[in-house]
Amino acid sequence: MKKAFLTKTMSAIIVATITTILPLGVSAEWKQNIDKTWSYTERNTIAKGWRYISGEWYYFNSDGNMKTGWTYDRGQWYYLDSSGAMEEGWVNIKGTWYYFDSTGAMKTGWIKENGYWYYLDYQDGMKTGTVELGSRTYYFDNSGRLRNYATVSEVTTSTTSGSNQQTTQTSNSTSSGTTISVSGLPNLPKNYSVSVQAAAENKILELMNQKRTEAGLKALVMDNTLLQVARYKSNHMIQYNYFDHTTPQGNNWTSWLQAIGYKYTATGENIAYNTYDAVYLFTQWWNSTGHRANMMNPSYNRVGIGVLNGNGKYMGTQTFSN
């Protein structure tokens, strides 16, 4: 793809030679200018703008000088290598990966290639590691490929009537096919077998309280009602195959708390999933500013942590209240 200086020089010599036997109308040649830039003359006219020459695209400015490096044209960024040829596909520029489509335009945002998702922006190119996009957090490996997890957090402050009594009852069995039910809430379908990851729930509570204690905050108490609601939410997302604070039916955890008569003045929810490790859900939450703020909120003193395995993923929910 790339042509060395010698290639251009030889091409110019060859073209110059054959123009003596070709009609004037088809003559073309490369020419190096005094300032070491290159120009291209075609039919005795200096090329300007985009030109397709010998299987490669080149760009010439208004003076007819060939451009190299980053070039902005008509709202799009392009990259021209040291020989002036337009780049396509993945290109490493000074240690940063960028992607250019078949027209040479730099792509940003979500890109799917060979079955993998990548995310790129103008400043940093291809993203790696933990990245917050809107209200969600994603993790990309060192090759830029999206790993299958996401997190979302939300905080709601309100007052409801009712009590904090432990009014729910759920099986703690981890056997396949376990259903999670909460008295006062609709029974969930059994589209997927699920298992409660009680050990992971307790470990996440331990890790979270360790962080709170180090920061001089009181440890959170695992509240049985919130525990069951958190498990119910995780199972709800698995059975209905979605990932959001708002359910396909249009309600959320706050409406569930109200339905069962749970009293609170402030509540929050974190949700996350991944396909490889239940306890790693904590790391996903901790690495995100919004989720970490929920876990470290001094207003909260109770929490429910529901982690379930089903439909090929670990689904986690943290439900906070005071």
Residue, then its C-alpha position, 0 to 999 in steps of 0.5 A: m500500500k505504501k510507496a517509498f520515495l524511490t518508487k515515486t521518483m522512478s514512477a515519475i521518470i517512467v511516466a515522463t519517458i512514456t509521455t514522449i510517445l503518448p498523446l499529450g491528453v493522457s500524460a501524468e507525472w509525480k513531481q517533488n517541489i522545492d519544499k519537499t512536498w509532492s504534486y501530481t500533474e494530469r493532462n497538464t493540470i495540477a491535481k487538487g482534492w481527492r485523486y485515485i492514482s495507481g490503485e490508491w487514494y491521495y489528497f492534494n490541497s488547494d495549492g496542489n501539494m499532496k497531504t500526509g497524516w491527518t486530513y479533515d475534509r467535508g466533515q470527516w477525518y482521514y489519515l494519509d500515510s507517509s507516501g500519501a496513500m489513504e488508510e483503511g481499516w485498523v491503523n495504529i497511529k503513534g500507539t493509538w488504534y483508529y478505524f477507517d471505513s472503506t471510504g477512508a473516513m474515521k469511525t467513532g462510536w460503536i463498531k462491530e467487526n468479526g462478531y466483536w464490538y469495539y468503541l472508539d472516540y475522536q480523542d482516544g481512538m479505540k477504548t480499552g479497560t472500564v469505560e462509562l458511557g451514559s449511565r452504563t459501564y462497559y469493559f473492553d479487553n486489551s484488544g478493544r473487544l467488549r467483554n459481556y457485562a454492563t452496569v447501571s445505577e439509579v438513585t431515588t429519594s422519596t417517602t412511602s407509607g408502610s413498615n420495614q418488617q420482613t414481609t417477604q419469603t423466598s427460597n434460598s436454594t441454589s438448585s437449578g430451576t429455583t424460582i424467586s417469589v416475593s409476597g405481594l408481587p407477581n410470580l415470575p415466568k420460568n423461561y430460564s433455570v436460575s440459581v441463587q449465588a448466596a456465597a457471592e452475595n455475602k462476599i459482595l457485602e463483605l467487600m462493600n462494607q470493607k470499603r465503607t469502614e475504610a472511609g469511616l462509614k457505617a457498615l450496611v446491614m443485609d435487610n431480608t426484605l431488600l434481599q428478596v426484592a434484589r433477588y426478585k429484580s435479578n430474576h425478573m431481568i433474566q426471565y424477561n431478558y432485559f437489562d434496565h431499572t424499568t421493567p418491560q411492564g413499566n415499573n421498577w423497584t420503588s413501585w415494588l417496595q411500595a406494593i409490599g408496604y416497605k417504608y423508606t425515605a431514600t432508596g437506590e439501585n445498582i444492577a450489573y451482569n457478566t458471564y464469568d464471575a459472580v463476585y466480580l460484579f462488585t468490581q464492576w460497580w466499584n469501578s464506576t463513579g455512580h455505582r460507587a456513590n450508591m455503595m458509599n452513600p452515608s444515608y443508606n444503612r440497609v442493603g439487599i444483594g441479589v445475585l442469580n445465575g441464569n440464561g448464561k450470565y450472572m445477574g446482580t442487583q443491589t437495593f439500598s434504603n435507610 
